[in-house]
């Protein structure tokens, strides 16, 4: 996995792009949890969202390591 990507002449850290993708997936999962009704079972919603974000980011990092 390259440390940086060249996007139109600007070097962007790979981890930044990974974190942005993880944030989008986390938002989708958060909406899904709310619509299904599991949100009422969560004790601290912000802490839950943060932990899901960390898990999704870590899983994306591991996948990128295996691919590249």
Secondary structure, DSSP 8 states (H G I E B T S, - for coil): --SEEEETTEEEEHHHHHHHHHHHHHHHHHHHHHHHTGGGG-S-HHHHHHHHHHHHHHHHHHHHHHH-
